[in-house]
Amino acid sequence: MNIVVEQRAIAQAIPATVQELCRRISGAGFGVWCVGGAVRDVILAQLCGTNKSSAGDWDVASSATPDQIMRLFRRVVPSGIKHGTVTVLIHDQAVEVTTLRGERGYEDGRHPSQVVFLENIVDDLARRDFTINAIAYDPTNDQVIDPYGGIDDIRARCIRAVGDPVVRFSEDGLRVLRAARFSATLEMQVASETLAAIRPSLASYRKVSAERIRDEWVKALKARQPSLAFRIMQEHGLLQITAPELERTCGCEQNRYHRFDVWEHTLHALDGLPADSVTLRLAALLHDVGKPATRAIHPHNGDYTFHRHELVGASIARDMLRRLRFPNEIREHVTALVEHHIVAYDSNWTDAAVRRWLNRVGSHRVVDILSLARADVAAKGIDLPQQVQHLDELQTRIDIAMRSNQALSLKDLRISGSILINELGLTAGPLVGNLLRALLDEVLEAPELNEQERLLDRARELIGREAQSPVIAPR
């Protein structure tokens, strides 16, 4: 395709605020270029028909130094001034402007120990990770600068390191993970020589912070097919460093109800869940992480068993997510999904049993639990119509329970701790909490009891019996 078409597409895609910023920099006599992911994604859309949007992700490179940029614009934040980057606030939008630079001495495997400002955009592009990210557009002269064949690699859907991949990866340990992530988010193949450079560069990867690894995982989990990224992580040694617990699932055989080993099953479950829920996909990635530690041989049929792997897995998942610095809310939700991902429902469950199950797993989690359970069944790789039927039936019964506003947790009781204290003359303390749980247990069995006066009467009975012998079990 004629490069003029790509130039036109980039020019049309640049937001008005970025265009104004570039005009002001150019008007002051400095070189200015649009660089990075936004340029790449416009070309990708042009050549490959993707609809990837980068409207808020336009970065600018310039021959102007940070001091010169700060004199040109009224509102500038020195966001990364040590490395030549400032953030210009223009019309309430933030645009990063980085001085053309060369980098030397990556002693920590992440940040250069020395930054040298340059005049030549080609020399600046030489320090970037992959050819698809080493393309610049000069809006002043309407020119695309592509010294390393990035456009050809985009056309070929190929991720290739700029120059020597071992050198690129040793400079910045995060780049090996970015290669895996881009393979999923951009749906491209990583060039063989670039893949081959990952293992020799793992010493640099070990230096990368947990927060940066977490952020790359999150981006990969948003891809249409996140397994592409995690497969590269496993095959080239990254997973062994970041999450050895997951690495151990590779090659862990399963029972006759599974076509795949634990790792392959996990990847199928991961891809089977919607891309708009990172938390749910994270739970799919970790749902069977407890299987290697619990695998045993059944004494009668010789098949594999994984007794209580969901509980072991929940503990492992909690530790992993803490190590990767995931927020508390995500960590607790994912851990709960792992703990409850086995839905052992059958048609003999009473309505009370359905309500007790909802109370145990948390009604606010039930949508995700059933989604994970369905993905788990589908990822086994064999036809299991009865398990699918049971999930459908349970879903119907849950819908009925939810629509009828039956009490499923303490907050649904038509009585509270303060009412018990005021009406029965109790003192705040463990007895009140234990009493509420005992009342909920009875309401789960018989929803018609959930009336304030009936609950008060029942509370009086329980307190009277408690005086004779303990009946309100603490938790």
C-alpha positions in Angstrom: 0.0 0.0 0.0 1.2 3.5 -0.8 2.7 5.2 2.2 0.8 8.4 1.2 -2.4 6.6 2.3 -0.9 5.9 5.7 0.3 9.5 6.0 -3.2 10.7 5.3 -4.7 8.3 7.8 -2.3 9.4 10.5 -2.8 13.1 9.8 -6.6 12.7 10.0 -6.4 10.7 13.3 -4.3 13.2 15.2 -6.5 15.0 17.8 -6.9 18.8 17.4 -5.1 19.5 20.7 -2.1 17.4 19.6 -2.1 19.2 16.2 -2.1 22.6 18.0 0.7 21.5 20.3 2.8 20.3 17.3 2.2 23.6 15.4 3.4 25.7 18.4 6.6 23.6 18.9 7.3 23.6 15.1 6.6 27.3 14.9 9.3 27.9 17.6 11.8 26.3 15.3 12.0 22.8 16.8 11.4 19.4 15.2 8.3 17.6 16.4 7.0 14.1 15.7 4.1 11.9 16.7 5.4 8.6 18.0 4.5 5.4 19.7 1.3 3.3 20.0 -1.0 5.8 18.5 0.9 5.9 15.2 1.2 2.1 15.2 -2.5 1.6 15.8 -3.6 4.0 13.0 -1.4 2.1 10.5 -2.6 -1.2 11.9 -6.2 -0.1 11.3 -5.3 1.1 7.8 -3.5 -2.1 6.7 -5.3 -4.8 8.7 -8.7 -3.4 9.2 -8.6 -3.3 13.0 -10.8 -0.9 14.9 -8.3 -0.2 17.7 -8.6 3.3 19.1 -5.8 5.4 20.4 -7.6 8.7 20.7 -6.2 9.4 24.2 -2.8 8.0 23.7 -0.8 10.3 21.5 2.8 10.9 22.4 5.1 13.5 21.0 8.8 13.6 20.5 10.7 16.8 19.9 14.2 18.2 19.4 13.2 20.8 22.1 14.6 20.2 25.6 12.2 20.1 28.6 13.2 23.6 29.6 12.4 24.9 26.1 9.0 23.1 26.2 8.2 24.7 29.6 8.9 28.1 28.1 6.6 27.5 25.2 3.6 26.4 27.2 1.9 27.9 30.3 0.9 24.6 32.0 3.6 21.9 32.0 4.1 19.1 34.5 7.7 17.8 34.8 6.4 14.2 34.9 9.6 12.5 33.8 12.0 15.4 33.4 15.0 13.2 34.4 14.5 11.2 31.2 13.5 14.2 29.1 9.7 13.9 29.4 7.2 16.6 30.4 3.4 16.6 30.3 1.8 19.6 28.6 -1.7 20.4 29.6 -3.5 22.0 26.7 -7.2 22.6 26.7 -7.5 20.4 29.8 -5.9 17.5 27.9 -2.5 16.0 28.8 0.1 15.2 26.1 3.5 13.8 26.9 6.4 15.5 25.1 9.8 13.7 25.2 13.0 15.2 24.0 14.8 13.1 21.3 17.2 11.0 23.3 19.6 8.1 23.5 20.0 5.9 26.5 23.0 4.1 28.0 23.8 1.9 30.9 20.6 0.0 32.0 22.1 -1.1 35.2 18.7 -1.9 36.9 17.3 -3.7 33.9 14.6 -1.0 33.6 15.9 2.6 33.6 18.9 4.1 31.7 21.6 5.4 34.0 22.4 8.1 31.4 20.2 10.0 28.9 21.7 11.9 26.0 19.6 14.4 24.1 19.7 14.1 20.3 18.7 16.0 17.2 17.9 13.1 14.9 14.6 11.3 15.1 16.1 8.1 13.5 18.6 7.9 16.4 15.7 8.3 18.9 13.7 5.5 17.2 16.7 3.2 17.5 16.2 3.0 21.3 12.6 1.7 21.1 11.6 -1.9 21.7 9.9 -3.2 18.6 9.9 -2.0 15.0 6.1 -1.6 15.1 6.7 1.0 17.8 9.6 2.7 16.1 7.6 4.7 13.5 7.2 8.4 13.7 5.1 10.9 11.8 6.2 14.5 11.1 3.1 16.6 11.0 5.0 19.7 9.8 6.2 18.0 6.7 3.5 15.3 6.4 6.1 12.6 6.5 6.3 9.1 7.9 9.7 8.0 9.3 10.1 4.3 9.4 13.8 3.4 9.4 13.4 -0.1 10.8 10.7 -1.6 8.6 7.9 -1.2 11.2 5.2 -0.8 8.5 6.2 -4.0 6.7 6.1 -5.8 10.1 2.6 -4.4 10.8 1.5 -5.6 7.4 3.0 -9.0 8.2 1.5 -9.0 11.7 5.0 -9.5 13.1 6.5 -8.3 16.4 10.2 -7.8 15.9 12.8 -6.2 18.1 14.7 -3.1 16.9 18.2 -4.3 16.2 19.7 -7.0 18.3 16.8 -8.4 20.5 19.1 -9.6 23.2 20.5 -6.1 23.6 17.0 -4.6 23.5 15.7 -7.0 26.2 18.7 -6.6 28.4 18.2 -2.9 28.4 14.7 -3.1 29.8 13.5 -6.4 31.3 9.9 -5.5 30.9 10.2 -5.7 27.1 10.1 -9.5 27.0 6.7 -9.4 28.8 5.5 -6.6 26.4 6.3 -8.9 23.5 4.0 -11.5 25.0 1.3 -8.9 25.7 1.5 -7.4 22.2 1.1 -10.8 20.7 -2.4 -11.0 22.3 -3.6 -7.4 22.2 -2.4 -6.8 18.6 -3.0 -10.4 17.5 0.5 -10.7 16.0 3.2 -13.3 15.9 6.5 -12.7 17.6 9.4 -13.1 15.2 11.4 -16.3 15.9 14.7 -14.4 16.6 12.9 -12.1 19.0 11.3 -15.1 20.8 14.7 -16.8 20.9 16.2 -13.8 22.8 13.7 -14.0 25.7 15.4 -16.8 27.7 18.9 -15.2 27.4 17.4 -12.0 28.8 15.5 -13.4 31.8 18.1 -11.9 34.2 16.8 -8.4 33.3 13.2 -9.6 33.6 13.8 -10.7 37.2 14.5 -7.0 38.1 11.1 -5.8 36.9 8.8 -4.6 39.6 5.7 -6.5 40.5 3.5 -3.5 39.7 4.7 -3.3 36.1 4.2 -7.0 35.6 0.7 -6.7 37.0 -0.1 -3.9 34.6 1.1 -6.0 31.6 -1.0 -8.9 32.8 -4.1 -6.7 33.1 -3.5 -5.4 29.5 -3.1 -9.0 28.2 -6.2 -10.1 30.0 -8.2 -7.5 28.0 -7.2 -9.1 24.7 -9.7 -11.1 22.6 -7.5 -14.2 23.2 -5.3 -13.7 26.3 -4.0 -17.2 26.1 -1.6 -16.0 23.3 0.3 -13.9 25.8 0.2 -16.4 28.7 1.4 -19.3 26.4 4.5 -17.3 25.5 5.1 -16.5 29.1 5.0 -20.2 30.0 7.0 -21.5 27.0 9.8 -18.9 27.4 10.4 -18.9 31.1 8.6 -15.8 32.3 5.9 -17.6 34.2 8.4 -19.7 36.1 9.8 -16.4 37.5 6.5 -14.5 38.0 4.1 -17.3 38.9 5.8 -20.6 39.5 2.5 -21.9 41.0 0.9 -21.5 37.5 3.9 -23.0 35.8 3.4 -26.2 37.8 0.0 -26.8 36.2 1.7 -27.4 32.9 1.8 -31.1 32.3 -0.4 -31.9 35.3 -2.7 -34.6 34.0 -6.4 -34.6 34.9 -9.1 -37.2 35.2 -11.2 -38.8 32.5 -13.6 -35.9 32.5 -10.9 -33.6 30.9 -9.4 -33.7 27.5 -6.5 -31.4 28.4 -3.9 -31.1 31.2 -4.5 -28.4 33.8 -2.6 -25.7 32.0 -4.2 -26.2 28.6 -7.6 -26.4 30.3 -6.8 -23.1 32.1 -6.0 -21.4 28.8 -9.3 -22.6 27.2 -11.3 -21.4 30.2 -9.5 -18.0 30.1 -10.3 -17.4 26.4 -13.9 -18.5 27.0 -14.8 -15.6 29.3 -15.6 -12.0 28.1 -12.8 -9.5 27.6 -14.6 -6.8 29.6 -14.1 -8.5 32.9 -10.4 -8.6 33.9 -11.3 -9.9 37.4 -13.3 -12.9 36.0 -10.5 -13.8 33.6 -8.0 -13.5 36.4 -10.1 -16.0 38.3 -10.2 -18.3 35.3 -6.4 -18.1 35.1 -6.1 -19.2 38.7 -9.1 -21.4 39.3 -7.2 -24.7 39.1 -3.9 -23.5 40.5 -4.4 -25.8 43.5 -4.6 -29.0 41.5 -0.9 -29.9 41.3 -0.6 -29.8 45.1 -3.8 -31.9 45.6 -3.5 -34.5 42.9 -3.8 -38.1 44.1 -4.9 -41.5 42.7 -8.4 -42.7 43.5 -8.0 -46.0 45.5 -10.8 -47.8 43.6 -10.8 -46.7 39.9 -7.2 -45.5 39.6 -8.3 -42.1 38.2 -6.8 -38.8 39.4 -8.6 -36.9 42.1 -8.0 -33.3 43.3 -9.7 -33.2 46.7 -10.2 -29.7 48.1 -8.1 -28.2 45.3 -10.5 -25.2 45.3 -9.6 -24.3 48.9 -5.8 -24.9 48.3 -6.1 -22.9 45.1 -7.8 -20.0 46.8 -5.0 -19.7 49.3 -2.4 -19.9 46.5 -4.3 -17.3 44.5 -4.5 -14.9 47.4 -0.7 -15.1 47.9 0.0 -14.7 44.2 -2.2 -11.6 43.8 -0.7 -10.0 46.9 2.8 -10.6 45.5 1.7 -9.0 42.2 0.3 -6.0 44.1 -3.3 -6.4 42.9 -5.7 -4.2 44.8 -7.4 -5.7 47.8 -10.9 -5.6 46.2 -9.7 -7.6 43.2 -7.7 -10.0 45.3 -10.6 -10.9 47.6 -13.1 -11.2 44.7 -10.8 -13.5 42.7 -9.9 -15.6 45.7 -13.6 -16.1 46.5 -14.3 -17.1 42.9 -11.5 -19.7 43.0 -12.8 -21.0 46.3 -16.3 -21.5 45.0 -15.8 -22.3 41.3 -16.9 -25.9 41.8 -20.7 -25.8 41.6 -21.8 -29.3 42.9 -25.5 -28.7 42.2 -28.0 -31.5 41.5 -31.7 -31.5 41.1 -32.2 -32.9 44.6 -31.3 -29.6 46.2 -34.2 -28.1 48.1 -35.1 -24.4 47.8 -33.5 -24.0 51.2 -30.3 -25.6 49.9 -30.2 -23.1 47.0 -30.6 -20.2 49.4 -27.9 -21.6 51.7 -25.5 -21.9 48.8 -26.3 -18.3 47.8 -25.5 -17.2 51.3 -22.3 -19.2 51.4 -20.9 -17.9 48.1 -22.4 -14.4 48.3 -25.3 -13.4 46.1 -23.2 -10.5 44.7 -20.7 -13.0 43.3 -23.2 -15.5 41.9 -23.1 -14.1 38.3 -19.3 -14.4 38.1 -19.3 -17.8 39.8 -21.8 -19.3 37.3 -19.9 -17.7 34.4 -16.6 -19.2 35.6 -18.3 -22.6 36.1 -19.7 -22.6 32.6 -16.2 -21.7 31.2 -14.7 -24.4 33.3 -17.1 -27.0 31.9 -16.7 -25.9 28.3 -12.9 -25.9 28.7 -12.8 -29.6 29.6 -12.9 -30.4 25.9 -15.5 -33.1 26.1 -19.3 -33.0 25.9 -20.8 -32.9 29.4 -24.5 -32.1 28.8 -25.6 -33.0 32.3 -23.2 -30.5 33.9 -24.5 -27.8 31.5 -28.1 -28.7 32.3 -27.4 -28.5 36.0 -25.9 -25.0 35.7 -29.0 -23.9 33.6 -31.3 -25.4 36.2 -29.5 -23.7 39.1 -29.6 -20.4 37.2 -33.4 -20.7 36.9 -33.8 -21.4 40.6 -31.4 -18.6 41.6 -33.4 -16.1 39.5 -36.6 -17.2 41.3 -35.0 -16.7 44.7 -33.6 -13.3 43.8 -36.9 -12.1 42.3 -38.8 -13.1 45.3 -36.6 -11.0 47.6 -35.9 -13.8 49.9 -33.4 -13.2 52.7 -30.0 -14.5 51.6 -27.6 -12.6 54.0 -27.6 -10.8 57.3 -28.4 -7.4 55.6 -31.6 -9.0 54.2 -33.0 -9.8 57.7 -35.8 -7.6 58.9 -34.1 -7.1 62.1 -30.7 -5.7 63.1 -28.2 -5.8 65.9 -29.4 -2.4 67.2 -33.1 -3.6 67.3 -32.1 -6.7 69.2 -30.2 -4.6 71.7 -33.0 -2.0 72.2 -35.9 -4.4 72.3 -34.3 -7.2 74.3 -32.0 -5.2 76.5 -28.9 -6.9 75.2 -25.4 -5.5 75.4 -23.4 -5.1 72.2 -21.0 -8.0 71.8 -20.5 -11.4 70.2 -23.8 -12.7 71.4 -25.7 -10.3 69.2 -23.8 -11.3 66.1 -24.2 -15.0 66.9 -27.9 -14.5 67.5 -28.3 -12.7 64.1 -26.6 -15.6 62.3 -28.8 -18.1 64.1 -31.9 -16.2 63.0 -30.6 -16.0 59.4 -30.0 -19.8 59.4 -33.7 -20.3 60.3 -34.9 -17.8 57.7 -32.9 -19.5 55.0 -34.8 -22.6 55.8 -38.2 -20.9 56.1 -38.3 -17.4 54.4 -41.8 -16.7 55.9 -40.1 -16.2 59.3 -38.4 -13.0 58.1 -40.7 -10.6 59.9 -39.5 -8.4 62.7 -41.9 -9.5 65.4 -41.5 -13.2 64.6 -37.7 -12.7 64.6 -37.9 -11.0 68.0 -40.0 -13.8 69.4 -37.6 -16.3 68.1 -34.7 -14.4 69.5 -36.3 -14.4 72.9 -36.7 -18.2 72.7 -33.1 -18.7 71.7 -31.8 -16.5 74.5 -34.0 -18.4 77.0 -32.6 -21.7 75.8 -29.1 -20.3 75.8 -29.4 -19.7 79.5 -30.0 -23.4 80.0 -27.6 -24.8 77.5 -25.7 -23.2 74.6 -27.7 -23.3 71.3 -26.4 -20.1 69.6 -23.1 -21.3 68.1 -20.4 -18.8 67.7 -18.4 -18.4 64.4 
